[in-house]
Amino acid sequence: MALLEILQAPHPVLKTRAAPVARVDERVRQLAADMFETMYKAPGIGLAAPQVGVSERVVVLDVADGEERRPMVLVNPEILWRSGERTTAEEGCLSLPGHFADVTRPQAVKLRHLTEHGEERLLEAEGLLARCVQHELDHLDGVLFVDHLSALKRNMIMRKLIKIRRPRA
């Protein structure tokens, strides 16, 4: 396994729709393993392939409490249903380090995806898992959590990120 570089906004890959994975094979399994290592080290609870510079529809996540890990790999995930009930909670992102904001999302979702072994699965998620799934699937479509905020809040966060990344003379 290898630690991967996590791209930071406003990197253009983060704003690009990721391509579907044509075949789930050893390359995809290795990518997922490297993404898990990177996510756990960061630390985070979810990571999408575009965040590590791979514009493919692969997500890893683990929202387990405590020491027990429950890693999940979602290949070519597709949301089939969103609940009408919405909740607001604070979100952050490994690609926007140090920045957090309240985001309103559906409380529950149902999705279809492939596992790291190419098996099709359905997943019903609510609460934190649903929030994490939606956040990571947004990355696959080139959407960042700040895109759900008002233009004023989004622009403030993006200006701060650009200022921090700017080389000093």
Rosetta constraint file for C-alpha pairs under 8 A:
AtomPair CA 1 CA 30 HARMONIC 7.32 0.50
AtomPair CA 1 CA 33 HARMONIC 6.27 0.50
AtomPair CA 1 CA 34 HARMONIC 5.12 0.50
AtomPair CA 1 CA 37 HARMONIC 7.02 0.50
AtomPair CA 2 CA 34 HARMONIC 5.14 0.50
AtomPair CA 2 CA 37 HARMONIC 6.93 0.50
AtomPair CA 2 CA 38 HARMONIC 7.57 0.50
AtomPair CA 3 CA 34 HARMONIC 6.07 0.50
AtomPair CA 3 CA 35 HARMONIC 7.47 0.50
AtomPair CA 3 CA 37 HARMONIC 6.14 0.50
AtomPair CA 3 CA 38 HARMONIC 4.97 0.50
AtomPair CA 4 CA 34 HARMONIC 6.77 0.50
AtomPair CA 4 CA 35 HARMONIC 6.98 0.50
AtomPair CA 4 CA 38 HARMONIC 5.86 0.50
AtomPair CA 4 CA 52 HARMONIC 6.20 0.50
AtomPair CA 5 CA 38 HARMONIC 7.93 0.50
AtomPair CA 5 CA 52 HARMONIC 5.72 0.50
AtomPair CA 5 CA 53 HARMONIC 7.95 0.50
AtomPair CA 6 CA 51 HARMONIC 5.53 0.50
AtomPair CA 6 CA 52 HARMONIC 4.83 0.50
AtomPair CA 6 CA 53 HARMONIC 7.62 0.50
AtomPair CA 6 CA 94 HARMONIC 7.14 0.50
AtomPair CA 6 CA 95 HARMONIC 6.48 0.50
AtomPair CA 7 CA 11 HARMONIC 6.56 0.50
AtomPair CA 7 CA 14 HARMONIC 7.70 0.50
AtomPair CA 7 CA 51 HARMONIC 5.29 0.50
AtomPair CA 7 CA 52 HARMONIC 5.79 0.50
AtomPair CA 7 CA 53 HARMONIC 6.69 0.50
AtomPair CA 7 CA 95 HARMONIC 5.77 0.50
AtomPair CA 8 CA 51 HARMONIC 7.63 0.50
AtomPair CA 8 CA 94 HARMONIC 7.60 0.50
AtomPair CA 8 CA 95 HARMONIC 4.21 0.50
AtomPair CA 8 CA 96 HARMONIC 5.92 0.50
AtomPair CA 8 CA 97 HARMONIC 7.77 0.50
AtomPair CA 9 CA 14 HARMONIC 6.87 0.50
AtomPair CA 9 CA 95 HARMONIC 5.81 0.50
AtomPair CA 9 CA 96 HARMONIC 6.05 0.50
AtomPair CA 9 CA 158 HARMONIC 7.49 0.50
AtomPair CA 9 CA 161 HARMONIC 7.15 0.50
AtomPair CA 10 CA 14 HARMONIC 7.22 0.50
AtomPair CA 10 CA 158 HARMONIC 7.36 0.50
AtomPair CA 10 CA 161 HARMONIC 7.90 0.50
AtomPair CA 10 CA 162 HARMONIC 7.39 0.50
AtomPair CA 11 CA 15 HARMONIC 7.45 0.50
AtomPair CA 12 CA 16 HARMONIC 6.72 0.50
AtomPair CA 13 CA 50 HARMONIC 6.25 0.50
AtomPair CA 13 CA 51 HARMONIC 7.74 0.50
AtomPair CA 13 CA 53 HARMONIC 6.52 0.50
AtomPair CA 13 CA 55 HARMONIC 6.97 0.50
AtomPair CA 13 CA 142 HARMONIC 7.67 0.50
AtomPair CA 14 CA 50 HARMONIC 5.95 0.50
AtomPair CA 14 CA 51 HARMONIC 6.39 0.50
AtomPair CA 14 CA 139 HARMONIC 6.75 0.50
AtomPair CA 14 CA 142 HARMONIC 5.43 0.50
AtomPair CA 14 CA 143 HARMONIC 7.43 0.50
AtomPair CA 14 CA 144 HARMONIC 7.65 0.50
AtomPair CA 15 CA 139 HARMONIC 7.83 0.50
AtomPair CA 15 CA 141 HARMONIC 7.50 0.50
AtomPair CA 15 CA 142 HARMONIC 3.84 0.50
AtomPair CA 15 CA 143 HARMONIC 6.19 0.50
AtomPair CA 15 CA 144 HARMONIC 7.75 0.50
AtomPair CA 16 CA 55 HARMONIC 7.61 0.50
AtomPair CA 16 CA 140 HARMONIC 7.77 0.50
AtomPair CA 16 CA 141 HARMONIC 6.55 0.50
AtomPair CA 16 CA 142 HARMONIC 4.51 0.50
AtomPair CA 17 CA 55 HARMONIC 7.40 0.50
AtomPair CA 17 CA 139 HARMONIC 7.95 0.50
AtomPair CA 17 CA 140 HARMONIC 5.72 0.50
AtomPair CA 17 CA 141 HARMONIC 4.24 0.50
AtomPair CA 17 CA 142 HARMONIC 4.95 0.50
AtomPair CA 18 CA 50 HARMONIC 6.98 0.50
AtomPair CA 18 CA 55 HARMONIC 4.52 0.50
AtomPair CA 18 CA 56 HARMONIC 4.67 0.50
AtomPair CA 18 CA 57 HARMONIC 5.58 0.50
AtomPair CA 18 CA 140 HARMONIC 5.14 0.50
AtomPair CA 18 CA 141 HARMONIC 6.22 0.50
AtomPair CA 18 CA 142 HARMONIC 7.41 0.50
AtomPair CA 19 CA 55 HARMONIC 6.15 0.50
AtomPair CA 19 CA 56 HARMONIC 4.72 0.50
AtomPair CA 19 CA 57 HARMONIC 5.94 0.50
AtomPair CA 20 CA 56 HARMONIC 5.79 0.50
AtomPair CA 20 CA 57 HARMONIC 5.21 0.50
AtomPair CA 20 CA 76 HARMONIC 5.76 0.50
AtomPair CA 21 CA 56 HARMONIC 6.08 0.50
AtomPair CA 21 CA 57 HARMONIC 6.10 0.50
AtomPair CA 21 CA 58 HARMONIC 7.66 0.50
AtomPair CA 21 CA 75 HARMONIC 7.06 0.50
AtomPair CA 21 CA 76 HARMONIC 6.36 0.50
AtomPair CA 23 CA 118 HARMONIC 7.74 0.50
AtomPair CA 24 CA 28 HARMONIC 5.80 0.50
AtomPair CA 24 CA 29 HARMONIC 7.48 0.50
AtomPair CA 24 CA 75 HARMONIC 7.92 0.50
AtomPair CA 24 CA 116 HARMONIC 6.59 0.50
AtomPair CA 24 CA 117 HARMONIC 6.58 0.50
AtomPair CA 24 CA 118 HARMONIC 5.31 0.50
AtomPair CA 25 CA 29 HARMONIC 6.36 0.50
AtomPair CA 25 CA 116 HARMONIC 7.88 0.50
AtomPair CA 25 CA 117 HARMONIC 7.43 0.50
AtomPair CA 25 CA 118 HARMONIC 7.81 0.50
AtomPair CA 26 CA 30 HARMONIC 6.02 0.50
AtomPair CA 27 CA 31 HARMONIC 6.15 0.50
AtomPair CA 28 CA 32 HARMONIC 6.18 0.50
AtomPair CA 28 CA 116 HARMONIC 7.19 0.50
AtomPair CA 29 CA 33 HARMONIC 6.20 0.50
AtomPair CA 29 CA 116 HARMONIC 5.76 0.50
AtomPair CA 29 CA 117 HARMONIC 7.84 0.50
AtomPair CA 30 CA 34 HARMONIC 6.12 0.50
AtomPair CA 31 CA 35 HARMONIC 6.04 0.50
AtomPair CA 32 CA 36 HARMONIC 6.13 0.50
AtomPair CA 32 CA 58 HARMONIC 7.54 0.50
AtomPair CA 32 CA 59 HARMONIC 7.65 0.50
AtomPair CA 32 CA 60 HARMONIC 6.58 0.50
AtomPair CA 32 CA 73 HARMONIC 6.95 0.50
AtomPair CA 32 CA 116 HARMONIC 7.74 0.50
AtomPair CA 33 CA 37 HARMONIC 6.37 0.50
AtomPair CA 34 CA 38 HARMONIC 6.18 0.50
AtomPair CA 35 CA 39 HARMONIC 5.95 0.50
AtomPair CA 35 CA 47 HARMONIC 6.87 0.50
AtomPair CA 35 CA 49 HARMONIC 7.50 0.50
AtomPair CA 35 CA 52 HARMONIC 7.76 0.50
AtomPair CA 35 CA 60 HARMONIC 6.84 0.50
AtomPair CA 36 CA 40 HARMONIC 6.03 0.50
AtomPair CA 36 CA 47 HARMONIC 7.85 0.50
AtomPair CA 36 CA 60 HARMONIC 6.46 0.50
AtomPair CA 36 CA 61 HARMONIC 7.71 0.50
AtomPair CA 36 CA 71 HARMONIC 7.96 0.50
AtomPair CA 37 CA 41 HARMONIC 6.14 0.50
AtomPair CA 38 CA 42 HARMONIC 6.14 0.50
AtomPair CA 38 CA 43 HARMONIC 7.90 0.50
AtomPair CA 39 CA 43 HARMONIC 5.61 0.50
AtomPair CA 39 CA 44 HARMONIC 5.19 0.50
AtomPair CA 39 CA 45 HARMONIC 6.84 0.50
AtomPair CA 39 CA 46 HARMONIC 6.67 0.50
AtomPair CA 39 CA 47 HARMONIC 6.18 0.50
AtomPair CA 40 CA 44 HARMONIC 5.93 0.50
AtomPair CA 40 CA 45 HARMONIC 7.49 0.50
AtomPair CA 42 CA 94 HARMONIC 7.44 0.50
AtomPair CA 44 CA 94 HARMONIC 6.99 0.50
AtomPair CA 45 CA 61 HARMONIC 5.43 0.50
AtomPair CA 45 CA 62 HARMONIC 5.12 0.50
AtomPair CA 45 CA 63 HARMONIC 5.53 0.50
AtomPair CA 45 CA 132 HARMONIC 7.51 0.50
AtomPair CA 46 CA 59 HARMONIC 7.28 0.50
AtomPair CA 46 CA 60 HARMONIC 5.68 0.50
AtomPair CA 46 CA 61 HARMONIC 4.05 0.50
AtomPair CA 46 CA 62 HARMONIC 6.38 0.50
AtomPair CA 46 CA 63 HARMONIC 7.85 0.50
AtomPair CA 46 CA 132 HARMONIC 6.54 0.50
AtomPair CA 46 CA 133 HARMONIC 7.98 0.50
AtomPair CA 46 CA 136 HARMONIC 6.59 0.50
AtomPair CA 47 CA 51 HARMONIC 6.80 0.50
AtomPair CA 47 CA 59 HARMONIC 5.83 0.50
AtomPair CA 47 CA 60 HARMONIC 5.43 0.50
AtomPair CA 47 CA 61 HARMONIC 6.34 0.50
AtomPair CA 47 CA 94 HARMONIC 7.89 0.50
AtomPair CA 47 CA 136 HARMONIC 6.45 0.50
AtomPair CA 48 CA 52 HARMONIC 7.43 0.50
AtomPair CA 48 CA 57 HARMONIC 7.64 0.50
AtomPair CA 48 CA 58 HARMONIC 5.98 0.50
AtomPair CA 48 CA 59 HARMONIC 4.39 0.50
AtomPair CA 48 CA 60 HARMONIC 6.45 0.50
AtomPair CA 48 CA 136 HARMONIC 5.67 0.50
AtomPair CA 48 CA 137 HARMONIC 7.54 0.50
AtomPair CA 48 CA 139 HARMONIC 6.30 0.50
AtomPair CA 48 CA 140 HARMONIC 6.84 0.50
AtomPair CA 49 CA 53 HARMONIC 6.57 0.50
AtomPair CA 49 CA 54 HARMONIC 5.05 0.50
AtomPair CA 49 CA 55 HARMONIC 6.26 0.50
AtomPair CA 49 CA 56 HARMONIC 6.07 0.50
AtomPair CA 49 CA 57 HARMONIC 6.75 0.50
AtomPair CA 49 CA 58 HARMONIC 5.40 0.50
AtomPair CA 49 CA 59 HARMONIC 6.15 0.50
AtomPair CA 49 CA 140 HARMONIC 7.73 0.50
AtomPair CA 50 CA 54 HARMONIC 4.75 0.50
AtomPair CA 50 CA 55 HARMONIC 4.75 0.50
AtomPair CA 50 CA 56 HARMONIC 6.67 0.50
AtomPair CA 50 CA 139 HARMONIC 6.86 0.50
AtomPair CA 50 CA 140 HARMONIC 6.76 0.50
AtomPair CA 51 CA 95 HARMONIC 6.65 0.50
AtomPair CA 51 CA 139 HARMONIC 7.63 0.50
AtomPair CA 55 CA 140 HARMONIC 7.77 0.50
AtomPair CA 56 CA 140 HARMONIC 7.38 0.50
AtomPair CA 57 CA 75 HARMONIC 5.92 0.50
AtomPair CA 57 CA 76 HARMONIC 5.01 0.50
AtomPair CA 57 CA 77 HARMONIC 7.18 0.50
AtomPair CA 57 CA 140 HARMONIC 5.82 0.50
AtomPair CA 58 CA 73 HARMONIC 7.32 0.50
AtomPair CA 58 CA 74 HARMONIC 5.81 0.50
AtomPair CA 58 CA 75 HARMONIC 4.62 0.50
AtomPair CA 58 CA 76 HARMONIC 6.30 0.50
AtomPair CA 58 CA 77 HARMONIC 7.74 0.50
AtomPair CA 58 CA 140 HARMONIC 7.85 0.50
AtomPair CA 59 CA 73 HARMONIC 5.84 0.50
AtomPair CA 59 CA 74 HARMONIC 5.07 0.50
AtomPair CA 59 CA 75 HARMONIC 6.48 0.50
AtomPair CA 59 CA 136 HARMONIC 6.62 0.50
AtomPair CA 59 CA 137 HARMONIC 7.54 0.50
AtomPair CA 60 CA 71 HARMONIC 7.11 0.50
AtomPair CA 60 CA 72 HARMONIC 5.67 0.50
AtomPair CA 60 CA 73 HARMONIC 4.64 0.50
AtomPair CA 60 CA 74 HARMONIC 6.30 0.50
AtomPair CA 61 CA 71 HARMONIC 5.84 0.50
AtomPair CA 61 CA 72 HARMONIC 5.34 0.50
AtomPair CA 61 CA 73 HARMONIC 6.71 0.50
AtomPair CA 61 CA 132 HARMONIC 7.64 0.50
AtomPair CA 61 CA 133 HARMONIC 7.92 0.50
AtomPair CA 62 CA 69 HARMONIC 6.72 0.50
AtomPair CA 62 CA 70 HARMONIC 5.49 0.50
AtomPair CA 62 CA 71 HARMONIC 4.67 0.50
AtomPair CA 62 CA 72 HARMONIC 6.19 0.50
AtomPair CA 63 CA 70 HARMONIC 7.17 0.50
AtomPair CA 63 CA 71 HARMONIC 7.97 0.50
AtomPair CA 63 CA 128 HARMONIC 7.21 0.50
AtomPair CA 63 CA 129 HARMONIC 6.35 0.50
AtomPair CA 63 CA 132 HARMONIC 7.93 0.50
AtomPair CA 64 CA 68 HARMONIC 6.51 0.50
AtomPair CA 64 CA 69 HARMONIC 5.74 0.50
AtomPair CA 64 CA 70 HARMONIC 5.73 0.50
AtomPair CA 65 CA 69 HARMONIC 7.88 0.50
AtomPair CA 73 CA 115 HARMONIC 5.84 0.50
AtomPair CA 73 CA 116 HARMONIC 6.02 0.50
AtomPair CA 74 CA 113 HARMONIC 5.66 0.50
AtomPair CA 74 CA 114 HARMONIC 5.94 0.50
AtomPair CA 74 CA 115 HARMONIC 5.78 0.50
AtomPair CA 74 CA 116 HARMONIC 7.32 0.50
AtomPair CA 75 CA 113 HARMONIC 5.65 0.50
AtomPair CA 75 CA 114 HARMONIC 4.85 0.50
AtomPair CA 75 CA 115 HARMONIC 6.08 0.50
AtomPair CA 75 CA 116 HARMONIC 6.94 0.50
AtomPair CA 76 CA 113 HARMONIC 5.59 0.50
AtomPair CA 76 CA 114 HARMONIC 6.35 0.50
AtomPair CA 77 CA 111 HARMONIC 6.64 0.50
AtomPair CA 77 CA 112 HARMONIC 5.67 0.50
AtomPair CA 77 CA 113 HARMONIC 4.20 0.50
AtomPair CA 77 CA 114 HARMONIC 6.99 0.50
AtomPair CA 77 CA 137 HARMONIC 7.36 0.50
AtomPair CA 78 CA 111 HARMONIC 5.38 0.50
AtomPair CA 78 CA 112 HARMONIC 5.32 0.50
AtomPair CA 78 CA 113 HARMONIC 6.32 0.50
AtomPair CA 79 CA 109 HARMONIC 6.84 0.50
AtomPair CA 79 CA 110 HARMONIC 5.88 0.50
AtomPair CA 79 CA 111 HARMONIC 4.17 0.50
AtomPair CA 79 CA 112 HARMONIC 6.50 0.50
AtomPair CA 80 CA 109 HARMONIC 7.51 0.50
AtomPair CA 80 CA 110 HARMONIC 5.55 0.50
AtomPair CA 80 CA 111 HARMONIC 5.07 0.50
AtomPair CA 80 CA 112 HARMONIC 6.94 0.50
AtomPair CA 81 CA 109 HARMONIC 5.51 0.50
AtomPair CA 81 CA 110 HARMONIC 5.12 0.50
AtomPair CA 81 CA 111 HARMONIC 6.96 0.50
AtomPair CA 82 CA 106 HARMONIC 6.03 0.50
AtomPair CA 82 CA 107 HARMONIC 7.85 0.50
AtomPair CA 82 CA 108 HARMONIC 6.01 0.50
AtomPair CA 82 CA 109 HARMONIC 4.53 0.50
AtomPair CA 82 CA 110 HARMONIC 6.70 0.50
AtomPair CA 83 CA 106 HARMONIC 5.51 0.50
AtomPair CA 83 CA 107 HARMONIC 6.19 0.50
AtomPair CA 83 CA 108 HARMONIC 5.25 0.50
AtomPair CA 83 CA 109 HARMONIC 6.17 0.50
AtomPair CA 84 CA 106 HARMONIC 6.42 0.50
AtomPair CA 84 CA 107 HARMONIC 7.78 0.50
AtomPair CA 85 CA 106 HARMONIC 5.78 0.50
AtomPair CA 85 CA 107 HARMONIC 5.66 0.50
AtomPair CA 85 CA 108 HARMONIC 7.72 0.50
AtomPair CA 86 CA 104 HARMONIC 6.43 0.50
AtomPair CA 86 CA 105 HARMONIC 5.35 0.50
AtomPair CA 86 CA 106 HARMONIC 4.18 0.50
AtomPair CA 86 CA 107 HARMONIC 4.98 0.50
AtomPair CA 87 CA 104 HARMONIC 5.41 0.50
AtomPair CA 87 CA 105 HARMONIC 5.69 0.50
AtomPair CA 87 CA 106 HARMONIC 6.24 0.50
AtomPair CA 87 CA 107 HARMONIC 5.61 0.50
AtomPair CA 88 CA 102 HARMONIC 6.11 0.50
AtomPair CA 88 CA 103 HARMONIC 5.36 0.50
AtomPair CA 88 CA 104 HARMONIC 4.10 0.50
AtomPair CA 88 CA 105 HARMONIC 6.45 0.50
AtomPair CA 89 CA 101 HARMONIC 7.96 0.50
AtomPair CA 89 CA 102 HARMONIC 5.04 0.50
AtomPair CA 89 CA 103 HARMONIC 5.67 0.50
AtomPair CA 89 CA 104 HARMONIC 6.65 0.50
AtomPair CA 90 CA 100 HARMONIC 6.33 0.50
AtomPair CA 90 CA 101 HARMONIC 5.15 0.50
AtomPair CA 90 CA 102 HARMONIC 4.10 0.50
AtomPair CA 90 CA 103 HARMONIC 6.14 0.50
AtomPair CA 91 CA 100 HARMONIC 5.43 0.50
AtomPair CA 91 CA 101 HARMONIC 5.59 0.50
AtomPair CA 91 CA 102 HARMONIC 6.10 0.50
AtomPair CA 91 CA 103 HARMONIC 6.54 0.50
AtomPair CA 91 CA 145 HARMONIC 7.34 0.50
AtomPair CA 92 CA 96 HARMONIC 7.13 0.50
AtomPair CA 92 CA 97 HARMONIC 7.46 0.50
AtomPair CA 92 CA 98 HARMONIC 7.52 0.50
AtomPair CA 92 CA 99 HARMONIC 5.97 0.50
AtomPair CA 92 CA 100 HARMONIC 4.55 0.50
AtomPair CA 92 CA 101 HARMONIC 6.86 0.50
AtomPair CA 92 CA 145 HARMONIC 7.64 0.50
AtomPair CA 93 CA 97 HARMONIC 6.24 0.50
AtomPair CA 93 CA 99 HARMONIC 7.42 0.50
AtomPair CA 93 CA 100 HARMONIC 7.65 0.50
AtomPair CA 93 CA 145 HARMONIC 7.60 0.50
AtomPair CA 96 CA 161 HARMONIC 7.28 0.50
AtomPair CA 99 CA 157 HARMONIC 7.05 0.50
AtomPair CA 101 CA 146 HARMONIC 7.74 0.50
AtomPair CA 103 CA 145 HARMONIC 7.27 0.50
AtomPair CA 103 CA 148 HARMONIC 6.54 0.50
AtomPair CA 103 CA 149 HARMONIC 7.09 0.50
AtomPair CA 104 CA 148 HARMONIC 7.92 0.50
AtomPair CA 105 CA 131 HARMONIC 6.92 0.50
AtomPair CA 105 CA 134 HARMONIC 7.94 0.50
AtomPair CA 106 CA 130 HARMONIC 7.87 0.50
AtomPair CA 106 CA 131 HARMONIC 7.75 0.50
AtomPair CA 107 CA 126 HARMONIC 5.72 0.50
AtomPair CA 107 CA 127 HARMONIC 5.82 0.50
AtomPair CA 107 CA 130 HARMONIC 6.66 0.50
AtomPair CA 107 CA 131 HARMONIC 7.32 0.50
AtomPair CA 108 CA 124 HARMONIC 7.45 0.50
AtomPair CA 108 CA 125 HARMONIC 5.56 0.50
AtomPair CA 108 CA 126 HARMONIC 4.10 0.50
AtomPair CA 108 CA 127 HARMONIC 6.59 0.50
AtomPair CA 108 CA 130 HARMONIC 5.49 0.50
AtomPair CA 108 CA 131 HARMONIC 7.98 0.50
AtomPair CA 109 CA 124 HARMONIC 5.98 0.50
AtomPair CA 109 CA 125 HARMONIC 5.41 0.50
AtomPair CA 109 CA 126 HARMONIC 6.47 0.50
AtomPair CA 109 CA 130 HARMONIC 5.96 0.50
AtomPair CA 110 CA 122 HARMONIC 7.10 0.50
AtomPair CA 110 CA 123 HARMONIC 5.61 0.50
AtomPair CA 110 CA 124 HARMONIC 4.46 0.50
AtomPair CA 110 CA 125 HARMONIC 6.27 0.50
AtomPair CA 111 CA 122 HARMONIC 5.66 0.50
AtomPair CA 111 CA 123 HARMONIC 5.29 0.50
AtomPair CA 111 CA 124 HARMONIC 6.62 0.50
AtomPair CA 112 CA 120 HARMONIC 7.06 0.50
AtomPair CA 112 CA 121 HARMONIC 5.72 0.50
AtomPair CA 112 CA 122 HARMONIC 4.56 0.50
AtomPair CA 112 CA 123 HARMONIC 6.37 0.50
AtomPair CA 113 CA 120 HARMONIC 5.71 0.50
AtomPair CA 113 CA 121 HARMONIC 5.48 0.50
AtomPair CA 113 CA 122 HARMONIC 6.52 0.50
AtomPair CA 113 CA 123 HARMONIC 7.89 0.50
AtomPair CA 114 CA 118 HARMONIC 5.22 0.50
AtomPair CA 114 CA 119 HARMONIC 5.16 0.50
AtomPair CA 114 CA 120 HARMONIC 4.42 0.50
AtomPair CA 114 CA 121 HARMONIC 5.95 0.50
AtomPair CA 115 CA 119 HARMONIC 5.24 0.50
AtomPair CA 115 CA 120 HARMONIC 6.49 0.50
AtomPair CA 115 CA 121 HARMONIC 7.07 0.50
AtomPair CA 125 CA 129 HARMONIC 5.68 0.50
AtomPair CA 125 CA 130 HARMONIC 4.72 0.50
AtomPair CA 126 CA 130 HARMONIC 4.51 0.50
AtomPair CA 126 CA 131 HARMONIC 7.43 0.50
AtomPair CA 127 CA 131 HARMONIC 6.30 0.50
AtomPair CA 128 CA 132 HARMONIC 6.04 0.50
AtomPair CA 129 CA 133 HARMONIC 6.05 0.50
AtomPair CA 130 CA 134 HARMONIC 6.16 0.50
AtomPair CA 131 CA 135 HARMONIC 6.10 0.50
AtomPair CA 132 CA 136 HARMONIC 6.12 0.50
AtomPair CA 133 CA 137 HARMONIC 6.00 0.50
AtomPair CA 134 CA 138 HARMONIC 6.03 0.50
AtomPair CA 135 CA 139 HARMONIC 6.78 0.50
AtomPair CA 135 CA 144 HARMONIC 7.71 0.50
AtomPair CA 135 CA 145 HARMONIC 6.75 0.50
AtomPair CA 136 CA 140 HARMONIC 6.86 0.50
AtomPair CA 137 CA 141 HARMONIC 6.78 0.50
AtomPair CA 138 CA 142 HARMONIC 6.40 0.50
AtomPair CA 138 CA 143 HARMONIC 4.87 0.50
AtomPair CA 138 CA 144 HARMONIC 6.52 0.50
AtomPair CA 138 CA 145 HARMONIC 7.82 0.50
AtomPair CA 139 CA 143 HARMONIC 5.17 0.50
AtomPair CA 139 CA 144 HARMONIC 6.10 0.50
AtomPair CA 143 CA 147 HARMONIC 6.33 0.50
AtomPair CA 144 CA 148 HARMONIC 7.63 0.50
AtomPair CA 145 CA 149 HARMONIC 7.46 0.50
AtomPair CA 146 CA 153 HARMONIC 7.77 0.50
AtomPair CA 146 CA 154 HARMONIC 5.24 0.50
AtomPair CA 146 CA 157 HARMONIC 7.88 0.50
AtomPair CA 147 CA 154 HARMONIC 6.68 0.50
AtomPair CA 149 CA 153 HARMONIC 6.18 0.50
AtomPair CA 149 CA 154 HARMONIC 5.81 0.50
AtomPair CA 150 CA 154 HARMONIC 6.10 0.50
AtomPair CA 151 CA 155 HARMONIC 5.88 0.50
AtomPair CA 152 CA 156 HARMONIC 6.22 0.50
AtomPair CA 153 CA 157 HARMONIC 6.37 0.50
AtomPair CA 154 CA 158 HARMONIC 6.18 0.50
AtomPair CA 155 CA 159 HARMONIC 5.94 0.50
AtomPair CA 156 CA 160 HARMONIC 6.33 0.50
AtomPair CA 157 CA 161 HARMONIC 6.33 0.50
AtomPair CA 158 CA 162 HARMONIC 6.19 0.50
AtomPair CA 159 CA 163 HARMONIC 6.06 0.50
AtomPair CA 160 CA 164 HARMONIC 6.17 0.50
AtomPair CA 161 CA 165 HARMONIC 6.27 0.50
AtomPair CA 162 CA 166 HARMONIC 6.09 0.50
